[in-house]
Amino acid sequence: MSVSGPLKQAAPERRIARLHWARANVAWAFALFGRKPKFAGTPVWRAQLRLAVGAVGGVAIIAATMIVLDAPAVTAAQRTPEWLARVFDHVTESGKSFWFLVPIALALATIALLASPALPRMSQRVLAALAVRLGFLFLAIGLPGLIFTIGKRLVGRARPFVEGSANPLIYRPLGWSVEYASLPSGHAVDAFAAAMAIGVLWPRMRPVMWTYAVVIAVSRVVLTAHFPSDVMVGAVVGAVGALLVRDWYAARGLGFVLGTDGIVRPLPGPSFARIKRVARQLIAP
């Protein structure tokens, strides 16, 4: 089934039929990964010169941060007032990816289970569009965090004061210990991946989401869970990871389109009013 076509739906009066259509909807979603690219070209941000200059500049800034800023920053963070540390301790919990991934997964499951063949064709298209966008958010937020949760344990950078000092150059590579899993910050990866993913779909949300991501990154340093360079690397990893997922979707015309100018733009999505109308149809007896 194509994205522009209807979702296969279940007859609500028969539980077996509902489960059958739910399986069909899940199969349709996974079949999207086999779709061949329909738009040729490379997004402008991935031009070789841009990537080279950005990579060299980024590595230089992060290296300088490790040498100049990391130790003084976490040492100063130890003097944070207790009340402020408690505030950031609560704030930092909102930086975990499950706050995004669990609601998204539940929404996708709801679409698969409650879709009905009795819905109007336009409502079916709305559900298909929502499923594609929710799937994008799930992958764009989840994949960078998953990959680098494994990678940082192999890098083996010590967290601040693990060995009694603020030395930012202590590494125990190829281990599998949380005390030596400082680079990159997982919270920063998740927060910046979420900020980028939500921002590319809904540009008006960018100020809120980027503020959220920066606050999460700062909280990790204030709590001496990470060095500043850890959250900087996490920010880059999360944002770039989300962009790569977006580019994969755009090449296939899923939720985004890659223009001839190399700019990736989101396709128009269903309005909030139409989504509410479909929701009422789904829960109607």
N, C-alpha and C positions, 0 to 999 in steps of 0.2 A: 504494500500500500504506500502511496506517495504521501509526503507531508501535506500537500495541498488537498488530499483526499480525506474522507472521513475516517475517524477511528472506528475499528470494528467494535461492536457494542454487545452488551449482554441483555437478555430478556430478564427484567427484574423479577418476574413472577416465578422464575425457575432458577434455583441455586446452582444446579449443575451447568445450566446454560451460561449463567453469570461467570462461573469459574472458567468455562471454556473460552468466553470472549476475553476475560482478563488475561489468560495465557496468550491469546492471539494478539492482544494489545502489547504485551511485553515482548513478544516475538517481533512485532512491527518495530518497536523501539530499538531492539538490538540489530535489526536488519538495516537501520540507518547507518550503522558503522561500516557496512559494505558498499555504501553509495560511492560512486566514482566522482571525482571533482568535476564540476561543471564550469568553473571560472578559472582561467589560466592567469598566471602572473604572480608576483610577489608583493605582499604589503609593503608600503613605502618605509615603514619603520625597520624592516629587515633588510634594507639595502646594505650591501657589503661594507661600503665606506662608513655608513652610519653605525653599523654594528661594531666595526673595528675601533672607531673613535670612542664609542660608548664603552666598549669593553676595556680599552686601555685606560680611559679616564676613571671608570668605576674601580678597577683594580688599584690604581694609584691612590684614589681617595680612601678606599678601605684599608689599604696597607698603612697609609699615614695615620688613619684613625687608630689602628691597632697599636702603633708605636707611640703616638702622642697623646691620645685621648682615653683609651680604654682603662688603664690603671687609675688615673686621676678621677675619672667619672664614677667608677664603682666604689672607690675609696670615699668620695664625697657622698655617694648614695647611702653609705653606712650611717651617716649622720642625719638621715631623714627623720623628721619628727614621727613619733609613734603613731599619732592620729592620721598623718598623711600616708604612712605605710599601710595602715589598715584600709584606707580608702582605695589605694592602688591594688591592694590584695583582692578586693571585691571587683574592681574594674578589670583586672587582668583575666578573671574567669570568663568574661564575655568574649575573649579573644580566641576561644577554642572553636574549631570548625564544626563541631556537632551542633552548635546553636543554629547553624545554617543548614547542615546536611540532613539532620533529622526531620525538620519541617518540610524540606524539599522532597525527601523520600516519601514522607506521608502524603504529600500532595500528589505525587506521581502515582502512588498506590491507590489513592482515592479516585483519580481519573480512570485508572484501569478497571477498578471494581464497579464504579457507579455509572459508567457510560452506558447509554441505552440506545438501541436502534430506533426508538420512537422519537429521539431528538431531531429537531430540524437540521437540515444540512449545514446551515450557517453555524449552529451550535457545535456540530461535529468539527467544523474547521477551527473554531475557537479552541476546542479541547486539544486538537492536534498542535496548534500554534503554542499553547501553553505547555504541552508536554515537551516540545522541542526546546523551549526556553528554560524550563525547569531542568531538563537534562543537561543543558549547557552549564547552568549554574552549579549543578552537582559536580560535574567533571572539572570545571574550571577552579572550583574551590577545593575539591577533594584530592585531585591528582597531585598538584605541587606538594601539598602537605604529606601525602603518603610516600612519595618518592624521597623527599628530603628528611622525613622521620627516620628512614632507613639510612640514608646517606650520612647524616650528621653523627650517627653512632659509629660509623666507619672512619670519619674524619678524626674523631676523638679529641676535640678541643676541650680542655678543662673549663668548668664553670668558675666564676669568680670565687676565690677563697676556698676552693675545694682542697687545695694542698696548703692552706694557711696563708696565702699571699694573694695579691691582686695581679700577679704576673700573667699577662695575656698571651704568653707564648708557650704555655704548657700543653703538650699534645700527647695522647696515648692512642695512636691510630689503630684501626682494625679491632677495637674492642667493642663491647656491647653494654656499656654502662651509662646510666642516665647522668651521672656526675661528670662524664666526659662526652657530653652530647650538646655542647654549647653553640656550635657553629653549623648551620644558621639557627636562629630562634624559630622554633615551630609556631609559636603564637604570632610572630611577625609574618611568617609565610602565609598562615591562614588568614590573618586580618587583611593583608595587602592583596592577596588573591581575591578575597571577597569584595574588597573595595574596587578592584579593577573589573571584576566580572559584573558586578551590579552596575558600575558606572558606565560600562560600554553598552549595556542594554538600556539603561535609563539615565541619560546624562544629567538630569536634574538632581539625581541622588549623589553626584560626585562630591560636592562639598561636605555632606554629612558623612559619607563613607570614608573619605580620605582623612577627615578629622578623627573618626573612630579608629582608623588604622594607626595613625600617629600616636594617639593616646595609648593604645595597646602596646606599641613599641616602647614608648617612654616608660610604661609601667614595668616592663621586664628589666630595665636598667635600674629603676628606682628600687625594685625589690632585690637587686643584686643577683637575679637569676641569669642574666646575660650581660656581656660587654656591649657597648654601643656598636661595635663592628658586627656583632652577631645579628642585631636587629636590622642593620643596614643591609647585610647580605640577605636576610630573610625577606626584607621589603622588595629587593630586586628579584629574588627567586619567585616570590608569590605573584608579583605583577607580571613578570615575563611569562611565567607558566600559564596564567590566565589568558594572556594575549595569544599564546601559541594554540590553546584550545579554541579561542575565538577564531583564529585564522583557519583552523581545520574546519570548523563549522562554516565559515564564510566561503571557503573554496567549494563547498558542496551546496551552497544556497540554503543552509539551515539556520534560520534566524538572522543571518547577516548576508551581506552581498559584498563582493570584492569588485570595486570599480576599476575601470581602465586606467585611472589615475593612481592606482595603488592604495587608495583609501578604503578601509573597511567600514561599512555603515550598517547599523541595525535595520532590519526590515520592519515595516510598521506592524505593531502587534495589536491584539484586540483591546478595545477600550475597557475601562473599568466598569462602565455601565453594562457593556455586553457580557463581561465576565459575571457580574452579579445576576444578570438575566439567566445565563446558563446554569449558575449555581442553584437558582430557584427551581429550574427544570430538573436538576439532578436530585434534589431532595423532595420534590413534589411526590405525593403518594400515587 
